[in-house]
Amino acid sequence: MYIAIFNLGEQFVDIDLPLAEIMPERKQEGSEEVIGMGNIIATTNFSYHCSGHEVWSNEETAILGDSLPSSIPPHGCRLFSLKCKF
């Protein structure tokens, strides 16, 4: 999965993007809503763990808690490649 984050402003922006907002919805019969627990997202029937890197710098992506933190420079963009194991 690829995630692009853009900053159209004039100043650096620090963000923490919640993983629950960027994960595709995976519904199975009998499943409950997605719940964030650290960098593992779980429901009653499945869970997944994500890791990845920022594409242009090739730096490892730090998943802190249940969010993807990033600092975006003015008029800049970060492109992340995430791999999630279900």
BELUR-V885427 format. One record per pair of residues at least 24 apart in sequence whose ideal C-beta (glycine too) atoms are under 10 Angstrom apart, sorted by the first residue. I is the first residue (numbers start at 1). J is the second residue. Records with the same first field share a line. If there is no record, write none. Layout:
I->J + J
This chain:
1->50 + 52 + 80 + 81 + 82 + 83 + 84
2->52 + 55 + 79 + 80 + 81 + 82
3->52 + 54 + 55 + 61 + 68 + 70 + 78 + 79 + 80 + 81 + 82
4->55 + 77 + 78 + 79 + 80
5->54 + 68 + 70 + 72 + 76 + 77 + 78 + 79 + 80
6->72 + 75 + 76 + 77 + 78 + 79
7->70 + 71 + 72 + 73 + 74 + 75 + 76 + 77 + 78
8->72 + 74 + 75 + 76 + 77
9->72 + 73 + 74 + 75 + 76
10->74 + 75
11->72 + 73 + 74
12->71 + 72 + 73 + 74 + 76
13->70 + 71 + 72 + 73 + 74 + 76
14->69 + 70 + 71 + 72
15->67 + 68 + 69 + 70 + 71 + 72 + 78
16->64 + 65 + 66 + 67 + 68 + 69 + 70
17->67 + 68 + 69 + 70 + 80
18->65 + 66 + 67 + 68
19->48 + 50 + 63 + 65 + 66 + 67 + 68 + 82 + 84
20->66 + 67
21->66 + 67 + 68
22->50 + 67 + 68 + 80 + 82
23->48 + 50 + 82 + 84
24->84
26->86
34->66
35->66
36->65 + 66 + 67
37->65 + 66
38->63 + 64 + 65 + 66
39->63 + 64 + 65 + 66 + 67 + 68 + 84
40->66 + 85
41->66 + 84 + 86
46->86
47->85 + 86
48->83 + 84 + 85 + 86
49->83 + 84 + 85 + 86
50->80 + 82 + 83 + 84 + 85
51->81 + 82 + 83 + 84 + 85
52->80 + 81 + 82 + 83 + 84
53->79 + 80 + 81 + 82 + 83
54->78 + 79 + 80 + 81
55->79 + 80 + 81
